[in-house]
Amino acid sequence: MTYTWAGKSKFIINHTGVEEQFSGKGFGKKLVMKSVEFARNNDLKILPLCPFAKKSI
């Protein structure tokens, strides 16, 4: 997963991807959900520009 900070209280998820050998095992979803957990624990906002992240959040 790649992200970019957009100020001190928001980050943008640009891309979420996993190696082909790990496709379909839920790793992409785990990455996105860990970012959600991080945001909640640190009072941050997420702007999901990545289509996968957008549908997962």
DSSP file (Angstrom, degrees, kcal/mol; ACC not computed):
  #  RESIDUE AA STRUCTURE BP1 BP2  ACC     N-H-->O    O-->H-N    N-H-->O    O-->H-N    TCO  KAPPA ALPHA  PHI   PSI    X-CA   Y-CA   Z-CA
    1    1 A M              0   0    0      0, 0.0     2,-0.4     0, 0.0    15,-0.2   0.000 360.0 360.0 360.0 135.9    0.0    0.0    0.0
    2    2 A T  E     +A   15   0A   0     13,-2.8    12,-2.0     2,-0.0    13,-1.4  -0.913 360.0 173.5-114.8 146.5    1.2    3.5   -0.8
    3    3 A Y  E     -A   13   0A   0     -2,-0.4     2,-0.4    10,-0.3    10,-0.2  -0.952  19.5-149.0-145.4 162.9    0.1    6.6    0.8
    4    4 A T  E     -A   12   0A   0      8,-2.0     8,-3.2    -2,-0.3     2,-0.3  -1.000  24.9-119.5-135.0 134.9    0.8   10.3    0.9
    5    5 A W  E     -A   11   0A   0     -2,-0.4     2,-0.4     6,-0.2     6,-0.3  -0.560  19.1-166.1 -73.1 137.3    0.4   12.7    3.9
    6    6 A A        -     0   0    0      4,-3.1     3,-0.3    -2,-0.3     2,-0.2  -0.689  66.3 -45.9-121.4  74.1   -2.0   15.5    3.2
    7    7 A G  S    S-     0   0    0     -2,-0.4    -1,-0.2     1,-0.2     3,-0.2  -0.524  90.3 -56.6  90.8-166.0   -1.3   17.8    6.1
    8    8 A K  S    S+     0   0    0     -2,-0.2    -1,-0.2     1,-0.2     3,-0.1   0.632 132.0  38.5 -88.4 -15.4   -0.9   16.7    9.7
    9    9 A S  S    S+     0   0    0     -3,-0.3    36,-2.5     1,-0.1     2,-0.3   0.265 109.4  53.0-123.8  13.4   -4.3   15.0   10.2
   10   10 A K  E     - b   0  45A   0     34,-0.2    -4,-3.1    -3,-0.2     2,-0.3  -0.998  51.5-169.9-148.9 143.2   -5.0   13.2    6.9
   11   11 A F  E     -Ab   5  46A   0     34,-2.0    36,-2.5    -2,-0.3     2,-0.5  -0.980  17.6-135.7-132.8 153.2   -3.4   10.8    4.6
   12   12 A I  E     -Ab   4  47A   0     -8,-3.2    -8,-2.0    -2,-0.3     2,-0.8  -0.894  10.1-142.2-107.1 126.1   -4.3    9.6    1.1
   13   13 A I  E     +Ab   3  48A   0     34,-1.7    37,-1.8    -2,-0.5    36,-1.3  -0.816  25.0 175.0 -86.8 113.5   -4.2    5.9    0.1
   14   14 A N  E     +     0   0A   0    -12,-2.0     2,-0.3    -2,-0.8   -11,-0.2   0.842  59.4   0.5 -87.3 -38.6   -2.9    6.0   -3.4
   15   15 A H  E     -A    2   0A   0    -13,-1.4   -13,-2.8    35,-0.1     2,-0.4  -0.992  50.0-165.9-156.9 140.6   -2.5    2.3   -4.2
   16   16 A T        +     0   0    0     -2,-0.3     2,-0.3   -15,-0.2    36,-0.1  -0.998  28.8 146.9-129.0 128.1   -3.1   -1.1   -2.6
   17   17 A G        -     0   0    0     -2,-0.4     2,-0.3    10,-0.1    -2,-0.0  -0.995  26.7-158.0-157.2 156.4   -1.6   -4.2   -4.2
   18   18 A V        -     0   0    0     -2,-0.3     5,-0.1     2,-0.0    -2,-0.0  -0.942  39.6 -87.6-132.6 156.5   -0.1   -7.6   -3.3
   19   19 A E    >   -     0   0    0     -2,-0.3     3,-2.0     1,-0.1     4,-0.5  -0.287  43.9-111.8 -58.4 148.0    2.2   -9.9   -5.2
   20   20 A E  G >  S+     0   0    0      1,-0.3     3,-1.4     2,-0.2    -1,-0.1   0.842 115.8  62.1 -54.3 -37.4    0.4  -12.3   -7.5
   21   21 A Q  G 3  S+     0   0    0      1,-0.3    -1,-0.3     3,-0.0    -2,-0.1   0.709 108.0  44.0 -65.0 -18.8    1.3  -15.3   -5.4
   22   22 A F  G X  S+     0   0    0     -3,-2.0     3,-1.4     2,-0.0     5,-0.5   0.382  85.1 129.2-104.5   1.5   -0.6  -13.7   -2.5
   23   23 A S  T <  S+     0   0    0     -3,-1.4    -3,-0.0    -4,-0.5    -4,-0.0  -0.266  71.0  19.0 -59.5 139.5   -3.7  -12.6   -4.5
   24   24 A G  T 3  S+     0   0    0      1,-0.1    -1,-0.2     0, 0.0    -4,-0.0   0.567  94.8 102.7  79.9   9.3   -7.0  -13.7   -3.2
   25   25 A K  S <  S-     0   0    0     -3,-1.4    -2,-0.1     0, 0.0    -1,-0.1   0.346  95.0-107.8-107.0   4.8   -5.8  -14.3    0.4
   26   26 A G  S  > S+     0   0    0     -4,-0.1     4,-2.0     3,-0.0     5,-0.1   0.556  80.6 126.6  86.4   7.5   -7.1  -11.2    2.0
   27   27 A F  H  > S+     0   0    0     -5,-0.5     4,-2.2     2,-0.2     5,-0.2   0.880  71.9  53.3 -68.7 -36.8   -3.8   -9.4    2.4
   28   28 A G  H  > S+     0   0    0      1,-0.2     4,-2.2     2,-0.2    -1,-0.2   0.929 109.9  48.1 -61.7 -45.1   -4.9   -6.3    0.6
   29   29 A K  H  > S+     0   0    0      1,-0.2     4,-2.8     2,-0.2    -1,-0.2   0.893 109.6  53.4 -62.2 -40.8   -7.9   -5.9    2.9
   30   30 A K  H  X S+     0   0    0     -4,-2.0     4,-2.1     2,-0.2    -1,-0.2   0.902 107.8  51.1 -62.2 -41.0   -5.7   -6.5    5.9
   31   31 A L  H  X S+     0   0    0     -4,-2.2     4,-1.7     2,-0.2    -2,-0.2   0.941 112.8  45.2 -60.1 -47.6   -3.4   -3.6    4.8
   32   32 A V  H  X S+     0   0    0     -4,-2.2     4,-1.9     1,-0.2    -2,-0.2   0.922 112.5  50.4 -64.1 -44.2   -6.3   -1.3    4.4
   33   33 A M  H  X S+     0   0    0     -4,-2.8     4,-2.3     1,-0.2    -1,-0.2   0.837 107.3  54.3 -67.2 -31.5   -7.9   -2.2    7.7
   34   34 A K  H  X S+     0   0    0     -4,-2.1     4,-2.5     2,-0.2    -1,-0.2   0.867 107.4  51.2 -66.8 -35.5   -4.6   -1.7    9.5
   35   35 A S  H  X S+     0   0    0     -4,-1.7     4,-2.5     2,-0.2    -2,-0.2   0.883 109.3  50.2 -68.4 -36.2   -4.5    1.8    8.0
   36   36 A V  H  X S+     0   0    0     -4,-1.9     4,-2.6     2,-0.2    -2,-0.2   0.923 110.7  49.4 -64.2 -44.6   -8.0    2.4    9.3
   37   37 A E  H  X S+     0   0    0     -4,-2.3     4,-2.5     2,-0.2    -2,-0.2   0.922 111.4  49.3 -59.3 -45.3   -7.0    1.2   12.7
   38   38 A F  H  X S+     0   0    0     -4,-2.5     4,-1.3     1,-0.2    -2,-0.2   0.919 111.1  49.8 -59.9 -45.1   -4.0    3.5   12.7
   39   39 A A  H  <>S+     0   0    0     -4,-2.5     5,-2.7     1,-0.2     3,-0.4   0.921 112.1  47.2 -62.0 -44.7   -6.1    6.4   11.6
   40   40 A R  H ><5S+     0   0    0     -4,-2.6     3,-1.0     1,-0.2    -1,-0.2   0.918 111.7  50.2 -63.5 -43.3   -8.7    5.8   14.4
   41   41 A N  H 3<5S+     0   0    0     -4,-2.5    -1,-0.2     1,-0.2    -2,-0.2   0.719 118.9  38.2 -68.3 -20.7   -6.0    5.4   17.1
   42   42 A N  T 3<5S-     0   0    0     -4,-1.3    -1,-0.2    -3,-0.4    -2,-0.2   0.183 110.3-114.1-117.6  15.2   -4.3    8.7   16.0
   43   43 A D  T < 5 +     0   0    0     -3,-1.0     2,-0.3    -4,-0.3    -3,-0.2   0.917  67.3 145.4  51.5  51.7   -7.4   10.8   15.3
   44   44 A L      < -     0   0    0     -5,-2.7     2,-0.3    -8,-0.1   -34,-0.2  -0.764  44.4-131.2-115.4 160.1   -6.6   11.0   11.5
   45   45 A K  E     -b   10   0A   0    -36,-2.5   -34,-2.0    -2,-0.3     2,-0.4  -0.811  15.1-146.8-107.6 153.1   -8.7   11.0    8.4
   46   46 A I  E     -b   11   0A   0     -2,-0.3   -34,-0.2   -36,-0.2   -36,-0.0  -0.974   6.8-162.5-121.1 134.5   -8.2    8.9    5.3
   47   47 A L  E     -b   12   0A   0    -36,-2.5   -34,-1.7    -2,-0.4     2,-1.2  -0.930  16.3-155.8-111.6 103.2   -8.9    9.9    1.7
   48   48 A P  E     +b   13   0A   0      0, 0.0   -34,-0.1     0, 0.0   -36,-0.1  -0.655  28.9 159.3 -86.6  95.4   -9.0    6.6   -0.2
   49   49 A L        +     0   0    0    -36,-1.3   -35,-0.2    -2,-1.2   -37,-0.0   0.746  52.4  92.6 -83.0 -25.0   -8.2    7.4   -3.9
   50   50 A C  S  > S-     0   0    0    -37,-1.8     4,-2.7    -3,-0.2     5,-0.2  -0.549  78.2-138.2 -67.7 127.4   -7.2    3.8   -4.5
   51   51 A P  H  > S+     0   0    0      0, 0.0     4,-2.0     0, 0.0     5,-0.2   0.871 102.7  51.3 -57.1 -38.4  -10.4    2.0   -5.9
   52   52 A F  H  > S+     0   0    0      2,-0.2     4,-1.3     1,-0.2     5,-0.1   0.937 112.7  44.5 -65.5 -45.7   -9.6   -1.1   -3.7
   53   53 A A  H  > S+     0   0    0      1,-0.2     4,-1.8     2,-0.2    -1,-0.2   0.901 110.1  56.8 -63.8 -40.1   -9.2    0.9   -0.6
   54   54 A K  H  < S+     0   0    0     -4,-2.7    -1,-0.2     1,-0.2    -2,-0.2   0.908 111.7  40.9 -59.3 -44.0  -12.3    3.0   -1.4
   55   55 A K  H  < S+     0   0    0     -4,-2.0    -1,-0.2     1,-0.2    -2,-0.2   0.714 114.9  53.3 -78.8 -18.5  -14.5   -0.2   -1.6
   56   56 A S  H  <        0   0    0     -4,-1.3    -2,-0.2     1,-0.2    -1,-0.2   0.729 360.0 360.0 -86.5 -23.2  -12.8   -1.8    1.5
   57   57 A I     <        0   0    0     -4,-1.8    -1,-0.2    -5,-0.1    -2,-0.1   0.483 360.0 360.0 -85.5 360.0  -13.3    1.1    3.9
